[in-house]
Amino acid sequence: MLSPADSSTFSSSSAARKRYARIPEVLPVPNLIELQLESFHWFIEKGLRELFDEISPIKDFTGKVMELQFLDYEFGDPKYSEEECRTKDLTFSRPLYISVELLIKETGEIQRQRVYMGDYPWMTDLGTFVINGAERVVVSQLVRSPGVYYSEVEDPASGRMLFSAKVIPNRGAWLEFETNNKDQLWVKVDRKRKIAATTLLRAVGYETNDEIAALFSPIDIDPEHPYIANTLDKDVTHTPSEALIEVYKKLRPGDPPTGDNAKQLVEGLFFNFRRYDLGRVGRYKFGKKLQGAADHMGIELPVDQRTITREDIAAIVGHLIECNRGMHAKDDIDHLGNRRIRANGELIQNAFRIGLLRMERVVRERMTIQEIDKATPNALINIRPVVAAMKEFFGGSQLSQFMDQTNPLAELTSKRRLSALGPGGLSRERAGFDVRDVHHSHYGRICPIETPEGPNIGLIGSLATYGRINA
């Protein structure tokens, strides 16, 4: 059995290296497939644990009958060796077992079972997966980092630079703030129709005009451009409940709004971790970017919370006002500081999450049908959606590719490749010249030369020899 903490499988023994060059070696060459091995190791140790914690506990629709809790998990030994899988056209995989606890709320009875969750592809020591006898590589994806980004556009009438802000989460609804030429601040939630920024602030808990004005008084100090006062003039709401209903109307134009519906919608959109996640990186970038505005306004930003908070929204608006006052420059979206790498561990985690969420739906439906005295964890759990999601990812994803086996260097190159394409990334048709171009931040990190000619130029690159990935 292999428990998540046992990492010995991932260390490959390297033979002694002899050099015959005349120039002495300055730095030892690092492990060139460390990115692949470390990322898969992270998924087995921590990524899976995060997923089970996310969906656990699963309750029935009423929340009063049953509750299913996922505890420890471990991987069994592979049924076939790598060589056998290659010759017999099989998948090199290990079985996953998880301890599950079922609580029957009426009786207080707790059943504990070890449940088989299916066989999942396992990485070889060379950073590849053997799927149906063929070696495949999960290519790392280069995507825009979650966080908040500020851009500017020139107002044709006055020639002033007007700033806008985009909040990009790891998953969930986008927020887009913009400034118009009348010094009013507007926001679009999930690319729907725009509402006054103060309406959104009111909906998340800043109640009165005086409270909102006082919050921004240390920042909104330009008498010629009173952003908050002008926005409040355009704000049609006066109370939090009115603001919630206004947000609901813009997001669900056909549905009749009620106070409860509106509150549930806003809380589900931004404050529910299952639907909105900034990610560790997004939270770090928020703190780095917005701390100055937060300090000026006297508000405290959370350090570990992965959902957005009302303080975050206030600080985003505060920083936007400071940008309009000329205190900050716009962000360079092509800088590698604003991009990050999703390696195989995170990509597999996302595929596994899709399967687990489908499985959760099945479990909840079975909880309503199953007789209480016959309910067991094994009877409730259906592993098919999870196995199917993983099969779909390894067999059909744009980022799961056949390994180029022309020669050993081609193999190594395919494992170190970085792609801006794929789900959640760019498409060839939409990618402009700026995204494809070599940026000064690439040097020493991404090879400025090695990229394919043709439609993918600049969208597919390779990690530089000494380039490392930290988060």
LOPAVEX-303288 format. One record per residue (C-alpha): residue number from 1; z, x, y; chain. Coordinates in nm, 3 decimals. Each point is the difference from the previous one (the first is absolute). Example, Ala and Ser with C-alpha at 12.3 -4.5 7.8 and 13.67 -1.06 7.14 Angstrom:
2
1; 0.780; 1.230; -0.450; A
2; -0.066; 0.137; 0.344; A
//
This chain:
471
1; 0.000; 0.000; 0.000; A
2; -0.064; 0.113; 0.357; A
3; 0.234; -0.126; 0.269; A
4; -0.117; 0.013; 0.365; A
5; 0.226; 0.297; 0.073; A
6; -0.159; 0.219; -0.268; A
7; -0.261; 0.195; 0.195; A
8; -0.067; 0.282; -0.246; A
9; -0.324; -0.170; -0.109; A
10; -0.158; 0.071; 0.336; A
11; 0.053; 0.378; 0.013; A
12; -0.302; 0.180; -0.143; A
13; 0.042; 0.355; -0.123; A
14; -0.230; 0.235; 0.190; A
15; -0.126; 0.325; -0.152; A
16; 0.063; 0.332; 0.177; A
17; -0.259; 0.053; 0.274; A
18; -0.161; 0.344; 0.037; A
19; -0.173; 0.104; 0.321; A
20; -0.278; 0.257; 0.023; A
21; -0.079; -0.045; 0.369; A
22; 0.020; 0.291; 0.243; A
23; 0.171; -0.207; 0.268; A
24; 0.366; -0.065; -0.086; A
25; 0.112; -0.362; -0.042; A
26; 0.191; -0.117; 0.307; A
27; 0.115; -0.340; -0.128; A
28; 0.011; -0.113; -0.361; A
29; -0.241; -0.288; -0.065; A
30; 0.202; -0.322; -0.044; A
31; -0.033; -0.238; -0.294; A
32; -0.331; -0.163; 0.091; A
33; 0.065; -0.326; -0.188; A
34; 0.359; -0.037; 0.122; A
35; -0.103; -0.304; 0.210; A
36; -0.111; -0.192; -0.311; A
37; 0.297; 0.099; -0.219; A
38; 0.271; -0.048; 0.264; A
39; -0.131; -0.340; 0.107; A
40; -0.009; -0.139; -0.355; A
41; 0.347; 0.146; -0.058; A
42; 0.122; -0.186; 0.313; A
43; -0.149; -0.326; -0.133; A
44; 0.176; 0.034; -0.338; A
45; 0.335; 0.101; 0.153; A
46; 0.020; -0.203; 0.322; A
47; -0.310; -0.215; 0.054; A
48; 0.061; -0.223; -0.304; A
49; 0.369; -0.032; 0.088; A
50; -0.098; -0.118; 0.352; A
51; -0.233; -0.264; -0.149; A
52; 0.258; -0.141; -0.242; A
53; 0.259; -0.010; 0.281; A
54; -0.253; -0.183; 0.221; A
55; -0.060; -0.293; -0.237; A
56; 0.349; -0.007; -0.150; A
57; 0.169; -0.246; -0.040; A
58; -0.259; -0.266; -0.091; A
59; 0.149; -0.349; 0.048; A
60; -0.142; -0.336; -0.103; A
61; -0.150; -0.225; 0.271; A
62; 0.333; -0.176; 0.068; A
63; 0.205; 0.321; -0.019; A
64; 0.271; -0.184; -0.196; A
65; -0.097; 0.033; -0.368; A
66; -0.094; 0.357; -0.100; A
67; -0.020; 0.350; 0.141; A
68; -0.183; 0.298; -0.153; A
69; 0.105; 0.354; 0.093; A
70; -0.187; 0.325; -0.082; A
71; 0.228; 0.293; -0.084; A
72; -0.088; 0.343; -0.147; A
73; -0.343; 0.094; -0.130; A
74; -0.136; 0.278; -0.217; A
75; -0.328; 0.112; -0.152; A
76; -0.043; 0.048; -0.375; A
77; -0.199; 0.272; -0.176; A
78; -0.380; -0.024; 0.002; A
79; -0.152; -0.153; -0.314; A
80; -0.294; 0.243; -0.002; A
81; -0.034; 0.355; 0.134; A
82; -0.241; 0.085; 0.285; A
83; -0.248; 0.153; -0.247; A
84; 0.002; -0.307; -0.225; A
85; -0.062; -0.223; 0.303; A
86; -0.298; 0.213; 0.104; A
87; -0.160; -0.003; -0.346; A
88; 0.075; -0.366; -0.086; A
89; -0.082; -0.145; 0.347; A
90; 0.358; -0.117; 0.058; A
91; 0.225; -0.005; 0.308; A
92; 0.274; 0.264; 0.017; A
93; 0.301; -0.216; 0.084; A
94; 0.373; -0.049; -0.052; A
95; 0.186; -0.327; -0.062; A
96; 0.234; -0.122; 0.276; A
97; 0.332; -0.164; -0.096; A
98; 0.234; -0.167; 0.247; A
99; 0.352; -0.142; -0.037; A
100; 0.002; -0.356; 0.133; A
101; 0.300; -0.225; 0.068; A
102; -0.030; -0.380; 0.005; A
103; 0.277; -0.202; 0.163; A
104; 0.025; -0.373; -0.088; A
105; 0.181; -0.133; 0.306; A
106; 0.133; -0.323; -0.152; A
107; 0.189; 0.171; -0.282; A
108; 0.043; 0.346; 0.155; A
109; -0.152; 0.146; -0.319; A
110; -0.170; 0.341; 0.036; A
111; -0.267; 0.114; -0.248; A
112; -0.115; 0.360; -0.001; A
113; -0.318; 0.114; -0.176; A
114; -0.223; 0.306; -0.012; A
115; -0.349; -0.127; 0.079; A
116; -0.329; 0.173; -0.082; A
117; -0.212; -0.003; 0.318; A
118; -0.327; 0.138; -0.141; A
119; -0.171; 0.339; -0.034; A
120; -0.091; 0.177; 0.323; A
121; -0.235; 0.296; 0.057; A
122; 0.188; 0.331; 0.019; A
123; -0.107; 0.306; 0.194; A
124; -0.088; 0.312; -0.199; A
125; 0.133; 0.344; 0.097; A
126; -0.330; 0.062; 0.177; A
127; 0.043; -0.293; 0.242; A
128; -0.253; -0.231; -0.170; A
129; 0.015; -0.329; -0.192; A
130; -0.179; -0.057; -0.331; A
131; -0.136; -0.356; 0.018; A
132; -0.204; -0.122; -0.300; A
133; -0.064; 0.361; -0.099; A
134; -0.137; 0.105; 0.342; A
135; 0.196; 0.215; 0.245; A
136; 0.053; -0.168; 0.335; A
137; 0.157; 0.116; 0.325; A
138; 0.172; -0.219; 0.260; A
139; -0.135; 0.133; 0.331; A
140; 0.251; 0.020; 0.288; A
141; -0.072; -0.232; 0.292; A
142; 0.015; 0.103; 0.365; A
143; 0.104; -0.307; 0.204; A
144; 0.134; -0.075; 0.343; A
145; 0.376; 0.045; -0.003; A
146; 0.212; -0.313; 0.051; A
147; 0.158; -0.004; 0.346; A
148; -0.083; -0.106; 0.356; A
149; -0.309; 0.132; 0.181; A
150; -0.082; -0.021; 0.371; A
151; -0.356; 0.001; 0.132; A
152; -0.153; -0.054; 0.346; A
153; -0.304; -0.175; 0.142; A
154; -0.134; 0.012; 0.356; A
155; 0.012; -0.321; 0.202; A
156; -0.355; -0.035; 0.144; A
157; 0.121; -0.184; 0.313; A
158; 0.273; 0.239; 0.121; A
159; -0.073; 0.319; -0.198; A
160; 0.361; 0.003; -0.124; A
161; 0.080; 0.109; -0.355; A
162; 0.163; -0.290; -0.188; A
163; 0.193; 0.080; -0.317; A
164; 0.026; -0.192; -0.325; A
165; 0.217; 0.056; -0.309; A
166; -0.069; -0.059; -0.370; A
167; 0.284; -0.028; -0.253; A
168; -0.127; 0.093; -0.345; A
169; 0.245; -0.060; -0.287; A
170; -0.030; 0.128; -0.355; A
171; -0.051; -0.364; -0.099; A
172; 0.028; -0.316; 0.204; A
173; -0.130; -0.158; 0.321; A
174; -0.139; 0.218; 0.280; A
175; 0.126; -0.037; 0.357; A
176; -0.236; 0.083; 0.289; A
177; 0.136; 0.017; 0.355; A
178; -0.231; 0.023; 0.300; A
179; 0.021; 0.015; 0.381; A
180; -0.244; -0.200; 0.213; A
181; -0.112; 0.074; 0.357; A
182; 0.257; -0.249; 0.137; A
183; 0.286; 0.218; -0.137; A
184; 0.085; -0.249; -0.274; A
185; 0.091; 0.108; -0.354; A
186; -0.147; -0.194; -0.293; A
187; 0.036; 0.031; -0.375; A
188; -0.214; -0.101; -0.297; A
189; 0.183; -0.059; -0.328; A
190; -0.212; 0.075; -0.307; A
191; -0.324; -0.007; 0.205; A
192; 0.047; -0.366; 0.097; A
193; -0.008; -0.147; 0.354; A
194; 0.208; 0.182; 0.259; A
195; 0.336; -0.107; 0.143; A
196; 0.215; 0.140; 0.282; A
197; 0.204; 0.302; -0.112; A
198; 0.316; -0.164; 0.139; A
199; -0.062; -0.302; -0.229; A
200; 0.022; 0.231; -0.303; A
201; 0.312; 0.169; 0.143; A
202; 0.157; -0.343; 0.047; A
203; -0.094; -0.102; -0.355; A
204; 0.177; 0.305; -0.147; A
205; 0.324; -0.058; 0.190; A
206; -0.015; 0.095; 0.370; A
207; 0.077; -0.347; 0.132; A
208; -0.018; -0.039; 0.379; A
209; -0.226; 0.131; 0.276; A
210; 0.298; 0.181; 0.153; A
211; 0.082; 0.174; -0.330; A
212; -0.362; 0.117; -0.040; A
213; -0.023; 0.114; 0.365; A
214; 0.332; 0.189; -0.029; A
215; -0.113; 0.168; -0.323; A
216; -0.309; 0.150; 0.164; A
217; 0.149; 0.058; 0.348; A
218; 0.051; 0.378; -0.056; A
219; -0.372; 0.039; -0.090; A
220; -0.192; -0.270; 0.189; A
221; 0.068; 0.148; 0.346; A
222; -0.345; 0.012; 0.163; A
223; 0.002; -0.265; 0.279; A
224; -0.382; -0.006; 0.011; A
225; -0.028; -0.065; -0.375; A
226; 0.292; -0.217; -0.119; A
227; -0.112; -0.041; -0.363; A
228; 0.293; -0.205; -0.133; A
229; 0.018; -0.234; 0.303; A
230; -0.375; -0.069; -0.021; A
231; 0.020; -0.060; -0.375; A
232; 0.297; -0.237; 0.039; A
233; -0.204; -0.200; 0.255; A
234; -0.265; -0.055; -0.268; A
235; 0.257; -0.072; -0.276; A
236; -0.001; -0.375; -0.075; A
237; 0.326; 0.011; -0.201; A
238; 0.362; -0.001; 0.119; A
239; 0.212; 0.002; -0.318; A
240; -0.021; 0.186; -0.334; A
241; -0.089; -0.322; -0.189; A
242; -0.289; -0.071; 0.242; A
243; -0.117; 0.360; -0.044; A
244; 0.009; -0.028; -0.380; A
245; -0.206; -0.321; 0.012; A
246; -0.252; 0.167; 0.238; A
247; -0.040; 0.293; -0.243; A
248; -0.038; -0.246; -0.291; A
249; -0.273; -0.195; 0.185; A
250; -0.203; 0.317; 0.055; A
251; 0.036; 0.119; -0.360; A
252; -0.043; -0.339; -0.172; A
253; -0.213; -0.202; 0.244; A
254; -0.052; -0.300; -0.232; A
255; 0.358; -0.055; -0.123; A
256; 0.256; -0.215; 0.184; A
257; 0.279; 0.239; 0.111; A
258; 0.371; -0.057; -0.059; A
259; 0.290; 0.226; 0.099; A
260; 0.084; 0.093; -0.360; A
261; -0.363; 0.068; -0.096; A
262; -0.051; 0.221; 0.303; A
263; 0.319; 0.197; -0.062; A
264; -0.089; 0.054; -0.368; A
265; -0.350; 0.117; 0.095; A
266; 0.118; 0.263; 0.252; A
267; 0.281; 0.122; -0.226; A
268; -0.240; 0.020; -0.296; A
269; -0.262; 0.186; 0.204; A
270; 0.221; 0.276; 0.140; A
271; 0.353; 0.000; -0.142; A
272; -0.064; -0.055; -0.372; A
273; -0.037; 0.333; -0.184; A
274; -0.223; -0.155; -0.267; A
275; -0.262; -0.090; 0.259; A
276; 0.052; 0.267; 0.266; A
277; 0.066; 0.369; -0.059; A
278; -0.032; 0.284; 0.249; A
279; 0.065; 0.257; -0.272; A
280; 0.214; 0.312; 0.042; A
281; -0.279; 0.169; 0.194; A
282; -0.051; -0.301; 0.229; A
283; 0.371; -0.019; 0.082; A
284; 0.009; 0.375; 0.075; A
285; -0.307; -0.031; 0.228; A
286; 0.156; -0.300; 0.179; A
287; 0.313; 0.201; 0.076; A
288; -0.200; 0.300; 0.120; A
289; -0.227; -0.202; 0.228; A
290; 0.237; -0.265; 0.139; A
291; 0.333; 0.182; 0.034; A
292; -0.065; 0.091; 0.366; A
293; -0.070; -0.359; 0.105; A
294; 0.296; -0.124; -0.209; A
295; 0.235; 0.249; 0.174; A
296; -0.123; -0.109; 0.345; A
297; 0.057; -0.367; -0.092; A
298; 0.339; 0.066; -0.163; A
299; -0.095; -0.137; -0.343; A
300; 0.053; 0.161; -0.339; A
301; -0.279; 0.025; -0.256; A
302; 0.088; -0.022; -0.372; A
303; -0.044; 0.318; -0.206; A
304; -0.050; -0.128; -0.356; A
305; -0.116; -0.361; 0.035; A
306; -0.350; -0.042; -0.142; A
307; -0.080; -0.333; 0.174; A
308; -0.064; -0.032; 0.373; A
309; 0.294; -0.114; 0.219; A
310; 0.025; -0.171; 0.339; A
311; 0.111; 0.335; 0.149; A
312; -0.321; 0.160; -0.130; A
313; -0.213; -0.271; 0.165; A
314; 0.187; 0.044; 0.330; A
315; -0.043; 0.381; -0.015; A
316; -0.376; -0.040; -0.075; A
317; -0.041; -0.215; 0.313; A
318; 0.218; 0.245; 0.198; A
319; -0.213; 0.299; -0.106; A
320; -0.316; -0.199; 0.087; A
321; 0.132; -0.055; 0.355; A
322; 0.079; 0.374; 0.026; A
323; -0.356; 0.081; -0.114; A
324; -0.141; -0.231; 0.267; A
325; 0.215; 0.182; 0.257; A
326; -0.162; 0.329; -0.105; A
327; 0.303; 0.147; -0.180; A
328; -0.173; 0.047; -0.339; A
329; -0.349; 0.089; -0.120; A
330; -0.198; -0.202; -0.254; A
331; 0.021; 0.092; -0.371; A
332; -0.272; 0.197; -0.173; A
333; -0.065; -0.208; -0.312; A
334; -0.203; 0.277; -0.165; A
335; 0.285; 0.253; 0.019; A
336; 0.144; 0.075; -0.343; A
337; 0.346; -0.069; 0.146; A
338; -0.111; -0.365; 0.008; A
339; -0.142; -0.003; -0.352; A
340; 0.164; 0.039; -0.337; A
341; -0.091; 0.051; -0.361; A
342; 0.053; -0.263; -0.266; A
343; 0.007; 0.206; -0.317; A
344; -0.033; -0.137; -0.354; A
345; 0.369; -0.102; -0.027; A
346; -0.020; -0.235; 0.298; A
347; -0.339; -0.141; -0.104; A
348; 0.127; -0.071; -0.353; A
349; 0.317; -0.152; 0.152; A
350; -0.211; -0.241; 0.210; A
351; -0.197; -0.108; -0.309; A
352; 0.322; -0.042; -0.199; A
353; 0.148; -0.209; 0.284; A
354; -0.293; -0.243; -0.016; A
355; 0.058; -0.045; -0.374; A
356; 0.377; -0.043; 0.040; A
357; -0.041; -0.268; 0.268; A
358; -0.237; -0.193; -0.229; A
359; 0.251; 0.039; -0.283; A
360; 0.280; -0.125; 0.227; A
361; -0.194; -0.323; 0.061; A
362; -0.041; -0.052; -0.376; A
363; 0.373; 0.067; -0.062; A
364; 0.103; -0.256; 0.264; A
365; -0.233; -0.262; -0.148; A
366; 0.137; 0.065; -0.350; A
367; 0.356; -0.034; 0.130; A
368; -0.071; -0.361; 0.098; A
369; -0.160; -0.085; -0.338; A
370; 0.226; 0.194; -0.238; A
371; 0.296; -0.173; -0.164; A
372; 0.320; 0.172; 0.113; A
373; 0.140; 0.056; -0.350; A
374; -0.325; 0.168; -0.114; A
375; -0.055; 0.214; 0.311; A
376; -0.002; 0.376; -0.059; A
377; -0.142; 0.283; 0.215; A
378; -0.273; 0.058; -0.263; A
379; -0.101; -0.368; 0.007; A
380; -0.025; -0.004; 0.382; A
381; -0.185; 0.327; 0.063; A
382; -0.377; 0.015; -0.043; A
383; -0.126; 0.358; 0.027; A
384; -0.371; -0.087; 0.009; A
385; -0.040; -0.015; 0.382; A
386; 0.155; 0.348; 0.042; A
387; -0.208; 0.159; -0.278; A
388; -0.315; -0.169; 0.137; A
389; 0.068; 0.124; 0.357; A
390; 0.041; 0.359; -0.122; A
391; -0.315; -0.024; -0.216; A
392; -0.191; -0.132; 0.299; A
393; 0.125; 0.287; 0.217; A
394; -0.077; 0.283; -0.243; A
395; -0.327; -0.154; -0.120; A
396; -0.145; -0.150; 0.316; A
397; 0.162; 0.138; 0.316; A
398; -0.217; 0.195; 0.243; A
399; 0.264; 0.276; -0.005; A
400; 0.019; 0.036; -0.381; A
401; -0.300; 0.220; -0.079; A
402; -0.143; 0.185; -0.298; A
403; 0.098; 0.364; 0.027; A
404; -0.286; 0.234; 0.082; A
405; -0.003; 0.227; -0.305; A
406; -0.295; 0.222; 0.091; A
407; 0.231; 0.304; 0.008; A
408; 0.372; 0.073; 0.060; A
409; -0.051; 0.033; 0.378; A
410; -0.166; -0.342; 0.016; A
411; 0.299; -0.145; -0.189; A
412; 0.243; 0.156; 0.248; A
413; -0.202; -0.124; 0.298; A
414; 0.002; -0.359; -0.124; A
415; 0.382; 0.010; -0.032; A
416; 0.041; 0.129; 0.359; A
417; -0.249; -0.241; 0.155; A
418; 0.109; -0.224; 0.290; A
419; -0.185; -0.326; 0.061; A
420; 0.015; -0.227; 0.305; A
421; -0.175; -0.275; -0.202; A
422; 0.156; -0.249; -0.240; A
423; 0.231; -0.304; 0.036; A
424; 0.192; 0.014; 0.328; A
425; -0.228; 0.279; 0.126; A
426; -0.334; 0.014; 0.183; A
427; -0.341; -0.117; -0.114; A
428; -0.315; 0.214; 0.034; A
429; -0.165; -0.260; 0.221; A
430; 0.286; -0.033; 0.250; A
431; 0.097; 0.369; 0.026; A
432; -0.126; 0.149; 0.326; A
433; -0.070; 0.358; 0.103; A
434; 0.355; 0.072; 0.128; A
435; 0.164; -0.072; -0.336; A
436; -0.245; 0.224; -0.185; A
437; 0.013; 0.290; 0.245; A
438; 0.205; 0.317; -0.050; A
439; 0.321; -0.025; 0.203; A
440; 0.195; 0.301; 0.124; A
441; 0.300; -0.116; -0.207; A
442; -0.208; 0.041; -0.321; A
443; 0.004; 0.379; 0.008; A
444; 0.221; 0.147; -0.272; A
445; 0.066; -0.349; -0.139; A
446; -0.337; -0.153; -0.091; A
447; -0.307; 0.215; -0.066; A
448; -0.238; -0.041; 0.300; A
449; -0.303; 0.095; -0.212; A
450; 0.021; -0.170; -0.339; A
451; -0.123; -0.357; 0.034; A
452; -0.298; -0.176; -0.161; A
453; -0.326; -0.045; 0.187; A
454; -0.127; -0.353; 0.039; A
455; 0.183; -0.328; 0.075; A
456; 0.343; 0.139; -0.101; A
457; -0.008; 0.302; 0.231; A
458; 0.339; 0.057; 0.162; A
459; 0.160; -0.286; -0.197; A
460; 0.063; 0.215; -0.307; A
461; 0.163; 0.340; 0.040; A
462; 0.213; 0.250; -0.189; A
463; 0.352; 0.130; 0.048; A
464; 0.008; 0.359; 0.131; A
465; 0.147; 0.267; -0.230; A
466; 0.334; 0.021; 0.180; A
467; 0.004; -0.361; 0.122; A
468; 0.313; -0.185; -0.115; A
469; 0.099; -0.364; 0.001; A
470; 0.355; -0.095; 0.089; A
471; 0.021; -0.379; 0.032; A
//
